[in-house]
């Protein structure tokens, strides 16, 4: 049997995802930038279920409003039941996680969450997943970071994580669509652009191909492991939680990965942000190698505040200090 064309491959991927994760009655939204990945996804999604296109205008490039309106018109032409442009103001790129890419992503997800009606389809591909794994490796944030993006993380749906970027581009050609080419995707000032244009092609050349697929498989395997540890940590947390902190005695009896996962969840719930594996392990030493040492700095989500994890009277607690 002949392999289906690019549009057929995308349709099969979206149908399989919907069957596995979504209710039959669900209408859905699709996050549409106007680029080839999201345009191809919109074309397929609109033929399967009533689809609303959400176009986020970040206002970061000249002519962004015109790009957004073009995408809106394309959405209707492709059969969407509705399409609207959401204008956002991107916050400072110098927050705890830093970088204009992170600031734009945070603004985009907040806007989509506020304006969605039902599940939101995102057009991340296997290539995006491979880039995310490499970024996680570079940050050294532990297995969770290297595990990449989840296919289904309600309300976010990523039905194309097993599809190569070349397939979405080919689908646009099959459908006669003219996607927008985001200049930021080829701008070497942005880390992900350099990974895409320089690092991954070099790895493919040096390692003989198949690198993107291998990175995506690694993400899947690690994600399965981290989800199991998450479940074990969630079950262990009530025994360790005092309401104001974590009992060291209860933490000490846990397996190392589970204990660190409990600590991570507790830190995030307390307002920590941008956590690294090094920070989590530093807090872990307050349990495993206690010698009366001081607190461990963890990033705070609040401006003008520094957040520390410390130990006193057999309990881990969070201490806030003004900057």
C-alpha positions in Angstrom: 0.0 0.0 0.0 1.3 3.5 -0.9 2.2 5.7 1.9 -0.4 8.5 2.3 0.5 12.0 1.3 1.6 14.6 3.8 -2.0 15.8 4.5 -3.1 12.2 5.0 -0.3 11.6 7.5 -1.3 14.6 9.5 -4.9 13.7 9.5 -4.1 10.2 10.7 -2.0 11.6 13.5 -4.7 14.0 14.6 -7.4 11.4 14.4 -5.3 8.9 16.5 -4.6 11.6 19.1 -8.3 12.6 19.4 -9.3 8.9 19.7 -6.8 8.3 22.5 -7.2 11.5 24.5 -10.4 13.6 23.7 -14.1 13.1 24.1 -16.0 12.6 20.9 -18.1 15.7 21.5 -15.1 18.0 22.1 -14.9 21.1 19.9 -11.4 22.4 19.9 -9.2 25.4 19.4 -6.0 25.5 17.4 -3.2 27.9 18.1 -2.4 29.4 14.8 0.6 31.6 14.1 0.3 31.4 10.3 3.5 29.4 10.0 3.6 26.1 8.2 3.2 23.8 11.2 0.2 25.5 12.7 -1.3 26.3 9.3 -1.2 22.6 8.3 -2.6 21.5 11.6 -5.5 24.0 11.3 -6.3 22.7 7.8 -6.6 19.2 9.0 -8.3 19.9 12.3 -11.0 22.1 10.7 -12.1 19.1 8.6 -12.4 16.8 11.5 -14.3 18.8 14.2 -15.7 22.4 14.7 -12.5 24.3 15.1 -11.8 27.8 16.5 -8.4 29.4 15.5 -6.7 31.5 18.2 -4.0 33.8 16.7 -1.8 35.5 19.2 -0.2 38.8 18.1 2.9 39.3 20.3 3.5 42.7 18.8 7.3 42.0 18.7 7.8 42.5 15.0 6.9 45.2 12.5 3.8 44.2 10.6 2.7 41.6 13.2 -0.9 42.8 13.1 -1.1 42.2 9.3 0.4 38.7 9.8 -2.2 37.9 12.4 -5.1 39.2 10.1 -3.8 37.1 7.2 -3.8 34.0 9.5 -7.3 34.8 10.6 -8.5 35.0 7.0 -6.7 31.7 6.2 -8.4 30.0 9.2 -11.9 30.9 7.8 -10.9 29.8 4.3 -9.8 26.4 5.7 -13.2 25.9 7.4 -12.8 27.1 10.9 -16.1 28.0 12.6 -14.4 31.0 14.3 -11.1 32.7 14.4 -9.9 35.6 16.5 -6.7 37.6 17.1 -5.5 38.0 20.7 -3.1 40.9 21.2 -0.7 40.5 24.1 2.0 42.5 25.8 5.1 40.5 26.3 6.6 40.9 29.7 10.2 41.6 30.6 12.7 39.1 29.1 14.8 39.5 32.3 12.7 37.5 34.7 13.9 34.4 36.6 14.0 32.2 33.5 15.2 35.0 31.3 15.1 35.4 27.5 12.7 36.9 25.0 11.6 33.4 23.9 10.5 32.5 27.4 8.7 35.8 27.9 6.8 35.5 24.6 5.9 31.9 25.4 4.5 32.8 28.8 2.4 35.6 27.3 1.1 33.3 24.5 0.1 30.4 26.8 -1.6 32.8 29.2 -3.6 34.3 26.3 -4.6 31.0 24.9 -5.7 29.7 28.3 -7.9 32.8 28.9 -9.6 32.7 25.5 -9.9 29.0 24.7 -13.1 27.0 24.3 -12.2 23.4 24.8 -8.9 21.6 24.2 -6.1 23.6 22.5 -4.2 22.0 19.6 -0.6 23.0 19.4 1.5 22.3 16.3 4.7 21.2 17.9 6.4 18.5 15.8 9.0 15.8 16.4 11.7 18.4 15.5 10.4 20.8 18.2 10.6 17.9 20.7 14.2 17.2 19.7 15.1 20.8 20.2 13.4 20.9 23.6 15.4 17.9 24.8 18.7 19.6 23.8 17.6 22.8 25.6 16.9 20.7 28.7 20.3 19.0 28.5 21.9 22.4 28.3 20.1 23.7 31.3 20.9 20.7 33.4 17.4 20.8 35.0 17.2 17.0 35.4 15.1 14.3 33.8 11.9 16.2 33.7 13.4 18.9 31.5 14.9 16.3 29.1 11.6 14.5 29.0 10.3 17.2 26.7 6.7 18.1 26.0 3.8 15.9 26.9 1.5 15.0 24.0 -1.5 15.6 26.2 -1.2 18.1 29.1 -4.8 19.4 29.5 -5.8 21.7 28.0 -2.8 21.5 25.7 -2.8 18.9 23.0 0.2 18.1 20.7 -1.0 15.6 18.1 2.0 16.1 15.8 4.8 15.2 18.2 5.5 12.1 16.1 5.5 14.0 12.8 8.5 15.6 11.2 8.5 19.3 10.4 9.1 18.4 6.7 5.7 16.8 6.6 3.9 19.9 7.7 5.7 21.9 5.1 4.8 19.3 2.5 1.2 19.4 3.6 1.1 23.2 3.0 2.4 22.6 -0.5 -0.2 19.9 -1.2 -2.9 22.3 -0.1 -1.6 25.3 -2.0 -1.2 27.3 1.2 1.3 30.1 1.7 2.5 30.1 5.3 4.2 32.9 7.0 7.9 32.5 7.6 8.8 33.9 11.0 12.2 35.7 10.7 12.9 34.8 14.4 13.1 31.1 13.4 16.3 31.9 11.5 17.7 34.6 13.7 20.9 33.4 15.4 20.2 35.6 18.4 17.7 33.0 19.5 19.0 29.8 21.1 16.3 27.6 19.5 17.0 28.9 16.1 20.7 28.1 16.4 19.8 24.6 17.6 17.6 24.1 14.6 20.0 25.5 12.0 23.4 24.7 13.4 23.4 22.1 16.2 21.0 19.5 15.0 22.3 19.4 11.4 25.8 18.9 12.8 24.7 16.1 15.1 22.9 14.4 12.2 26.1 14.7 10.1 28.4 13.5 12.9 26.2 10.6 14.2 24.9 9.5 10.8 21.3 10.6 10.9 18.3 9.7 13.0 19.2 12.1 15.8 15.9 13.9 16.0 14.0 10.7 16.3 16.4 9.3 18.9 16.0 12.5 21.0 12.2 12.2 20.8 12.3 8.5 21.8 14.5 9.5 24.8 11.9 12.1 25.8 9.2 9.5 25.7 11.1 7.0 27.8 12.1 9.6 30.4 8.6 11.0 30.5 7.2 7.6 31.4 9.8 7.3 34.2 9.1 10.8 35.6 5.4 10.2 35.6 5.8 7.1 37.8 8.1 9.0 40.2 5.5 11.9 40.3 2.8 9.4 41.3 5.0 8.0 44.1 5.9 11.5 45.3 2.3 12.6 45.4 1.5 9.5 47.6 4.4 10.3 49.9 3.8 14.0 50.3 0.9 13.9 52.8 3.1 12.0 55.3 5.9 14.5 55.1 3.8 17.7 55.0 3.4 19.6 58.3 1.3 22.4 56.7 4.2 24.8 57.2 7.0 22.7 55.9 8.3 19.1 55.3 9.3 16.7 58.1 12.9 15.6 57.6 12.3 12.3 59.3 9.6 11.4 56.8 11.7 12.6 53.8 14.7 10.6 54.9 12.9 7.3 54.5 12.0 7.9 50.9 14.0 6.6 47.9 16.3 9.4 46.6 14.5 10.2 43.4 11.1 10.2 45.1 12.4 12.5 47.9 13.8 15.0 45.5 10.5 15.0 43.6 8.6 15.7 46.8 11.0 18.5 47.5 10.6 19.9 44.0 6.8 19.9 44.3 6.9 21.6 47.7 9.3 24.3 46.5 7.1 25.1 43.4 3.9 25.2 45.6 5.7 27.6 47.9 6.5 30.1 45.1 9.9 28.9 43.8 10.4 29.3 40.1 13.1 28.4 37.5 14.3 25.5 39.6 17.4 23.6 38.5 18.5 20.2 39.4 21.4 21.7 41.3 19.1 23.7 43.5 16.8 20.7 44.3 19.9 18.6 45.2 21.1 21.5 47.4 17.8 21.4 49.3 18.1 17.6 49.5 21.4 17.9 51.3 19.5 19.6 54.1 17.9 16.2 54.6 20.8 13.8 53.7 23.9 15.7 54.8 22.7 18.1 57.6 25.6 19.8 59.4 23.8 23.0 60.5 24.3 24.7 57.2 22.3 27.7 56.1 19.5 28.0 53.6 19.6 27.2 49.9 18.5 30.0 47.5 15.6 29.1 45.2 14.2 31.5 42.6 11.1 33.4 43.7 8.1 34.2 41.5 7.7 37.5 43.2 9.6 40.7 42.4 11.7 42.1 45.2 11.9 38.9 47.1 14.5 36.2 47.6 13.3 32.7 48.6 15.3 30.3 50.7 14.7 26.7 51.8 16.1 26.1 55.2 16.0 23.5 58.1 15.0 24.1 61.7 13.8 21.6 64.4 13.7 18.7 62.0 11.5 20.6 59.5 12.3 22.1 56.1 10.7 25.5 55.7 10.7 28.4 53.3 12.2 31.8 54.3 11.5 35.0 52.3 13.8 38.0 52.3 13.5 41.3 50.6 16.0 42.0 47.9 
